[in-house]
């Protein structure tokens, strides 16, 4: 953690804690506010400044990372680029695996394959949401996260239909899910 | 096993069997839990019971039930049941405060029906934000999804669920038996373990909830629940000792009385304020993504038709909201002493407050499984008494609408989370809850009406001095007295709300809501929950995320269901014995 961020957190946590302590005093009889109100205002302002400072530091750090990612040149940002590439790769692999699974009719085998898909792709995709948020504008990331959630729910329905032994629903859902995974890749292009 | 070739091509989801079973279970659970709440002072969610019975009836008896069909049954049953929770919190207080023949039953009923519809309608547009983008955990929703799926899904998860169930059930029975009673160390009335070691003062001594349900809710939340734990530490290890050492606590108080004062007069009101401030600022800061989520919802409803529809059309939501708002307005206008402008203003403000309070309760439930309904009802009654010149009846009308609505909002989100996890269509769940939850208002009103008139002389069938003491109503009556005598800690609400707003600016999702909730709840709950969070984080670190999802989730689900069902069974047994 850089020193500025450390101080910003100290300011925020200290300000909030002191504000809550000063708010805890009861007003004296006949008064509306506690005597500590001026202290409360001061330390709450400290907390607010700390919070805004953290936001500003985080936002400039993300901006730097986004610029560097676009350039794809700087080593210290390589992990983010790799993460994004990794997500694209996961999407491609998931699409391929889903296409192969379409041909399987055995419920038990499909169930085992679904568990592998979940462990190998879906949990990683869910875990990499922060990387997606950092690399896209808020509205765009919201759109992609909505699409990812739609795909996740469709996958959950696929698993449920397979557990229920409803082959017709399973076959109906596969093309829809594959199409959605294609759409995810389009958004990331 | 049936021949696969004979299976129908339509995957059963919104079926007559699921709807009828949901209605039947919802009505029965509503009546039973209203009675239990009058007796014991708390109500219980019925999702887990409904899903287990749904599995037995739809799959084992009818032989053709599906996972998503059971989700519809459970959505309807819990929707009808949860309206009872809101009604039983407020309506008994109206009976106790009013003269026998002067209760305007119809306007209260209309306000309640408006609340049931509005609670569902106001929260539906936030489904994408809370479930898909924020990915709130909703521990009970996850547990119910595990039950719905575990039956037919496989032996291993069923075993884990069963083990969790047995552990929690046995532990709960052990607590109820009284064998563990150790004065000074284990308090069985509140199911808490006290660690004062004979030296620590009560206002700072750690207390651990012995509820495995609480621990399991923390296990399902993991790292996301940590601010709740830290909020508890801040409240009890920093604010609490600070108030004592600064001499802000009346000198005549000591021991438990001192702790009760700190909790009741300082931490709880500040916590309610923080919750409200944090929810307000979250709506403002998340406006772009909420807007995007609502656009996505509108787009989804435009491009999809008929059986493929994913979401309830926005037009239906708007028409429903206007209709419910009119219900609310006419209920208020028909109250003696309320002018037209007051009825209009109270209906509008009441609806706005319903939306915000619904969001607070849905988020709190999503993050921790705890819903601060009583705190929200307290704010409602305070606000409305001030706005309506102390007209108690009109204020109670809004409060009953709000209490029902926020219960519905939390329940709808919980059920939509379960639906998300089993792949149900949100559209059918939304239709199911919207079309049936109002029935719960009628059932709860009728139950309370009958019970009240079953008393000696045709009245006072519940309340102090009867076999149904209605503790929640007594607590609300005390709050009303405090409002009437102007002893409500308004300054704590306001100062807490400003802290909530600042917390909302922090780049940690849900920090304000979790922090406020941690101050609002006893220390034992936050500590037990925090241990659950730390356990999940330790397991993820040692064994990985996949292991936690496949092993910990069914085990935690079993712990939640085991304690809940044993608690219900014990309550019914206690009633039968009396």
Contacts between the chains, C-beta under 8 A, distances in Angstrom:
chain1	res1	chain2	res2	distance
A	12	B	506	6.5
A	15	B	502	7.6
A	16	B	499	6.3
A	16	B	502	6.5
A	16	B	503	6.6
A	17	B	234	6.3
A	17	B	238	5.9
A	17	B	239	7.8
A	19	B	495	7.8
A	19	B	498	7.8
A	19	B	499	5.4
A	19	B	502	7.6
A	20	B	234	7.2
A	20	B	239	5.5
A	20	B	270	6.6
A	20	B	499	6.0
A	21	B	238	7.1
A	21	B	239	5.6
A	21	B	242	4.7
A	21	B	243	7.4
A	23	B	270	6.0
A	23	B	492	6.8
A	23	B	495	3.8
A	23	B	496	6.6
A	23	B	499	6.9
A	24	B	239	5.6
A	24	B	242	7.1
A	24	B	243	4.9
A	24	B	248	6.6
A	24	B	266	4.8
A	24	B	267	7.9
A	24	B	270	6.9
A	25	B	243	7.5
A	25	B	246	7.5
A	25	B	248	5.0
A	26	B	248	6.5
A	26	B	265	6.9
A	26	B	266	7.6
A	27	B	491	6.2
A	32	B	490	8.0
A	32	B	491	6.1
A	33	B	491	5.5
A	34	B	491	7.0
A	40	B	495	6.3
A	44	B	498	6.1
A	44	B	499	6.6
A	44	B	502	6.1
A	47	B	499	7.7
A	47	B	502	5.0
A	48	B	502	4.8
A	48	B	505	6.8
A	51	B	502	5.9
A	51	B	503	7.8
A	51	B	505	4.1
A	51	B	506	5.1
A	52	B	505	6.4
A	54	B	506	6.8
A	54	B	507	5.8
A	55	B	505	6.6
A	55	B	507	5.8
A	58	B	507	5.4
A	111	B	154	7.4
A	115	B	550	7.7
A	118	B	546	7.5
A	118	B	549	7.7
A	119	B	546	4.3
A	123	B	545	5.4
A	123	B	546	5.8
A	123	B	549	6.7
A	126	B	135	7.6
A	127	B	545	6.7
A	129	B	135	7.8
A	138	B	288	5.1
A	138	B	289	6.0
A	138	B	292	7.8
A	139	B	288	6.1
A	139	B	289	7.6
A	139	B	292	5.2
A	142	B	133	6.3
A	142	B	288	7.5
A	142	B	289	4.5
A	142	B	292	4.0
A	142	B	293	6.6
A	142	B	296	7.8
A	143	B	292	6.5
A	143	B	296	7.2
A	145	B	132	6.5
A	145	B	133	5.1
A	146	B	128	5.8
A	146	B	132	5.8
A	146	B	133	7.1
A	146	B	292	7.5
A	146	B	293	6.9
A	146	B	296	4.9
A	149	B	128	7.3
A	149	B	131	7.4
A	149	B	132	3.4
A	149	B	133	7.4
A	149	B	420	7.7
A	150	B	132	7.8
A	150	B	310	8.0
A	152	B	420	7.7
A	153	B	420	5.3
A	153	B	423	5.6
A	154	B	423	6.8
A	155	B	423	7.4
A	156	B	420	6.9
A	156	B	421	5.8
A	156	B	422	5.9
A	156	B	423	3.7
A	157	B	68	7.1
A	157	B	422	7.5
A	157	B	423	2.5
A	157	B	424	7.4
A	158	B	423	6.9
A	159	B	149	8.0
A	159	B	423	7.0
A	160	B	66	7.2
A	160	B	67	4.1
A	160	B	68	6.0
A	160	B	149	6.8
A	160	B	422	5.1
A	160	B	423	4.8
A	161	B	11	5.8
A	161	B	66	7.7
A	161	B	423	7.6
A	163	B	67	6.4
A	163	B	149	6.7
A	163	B	152	5.1
A	163	B	153	5.1
A	164	B	11	7.6
A	164	B	66	4.6
A	164	B	67	5.8
A	164	B	152	6.6
A	165	B	4	6.7
A	165	B	7	7.2
A	166	B	7	6.3
A	166	B	11	5.2
A	166	B	66	6.8
A	167	B	4	5.9
A	167	B	7	7.0
A	168	B	7	6.8
A	168	B	8	7.8
A	168	B	9	4.5
A	168	B	11	7.4
A	169	B	11	3.9
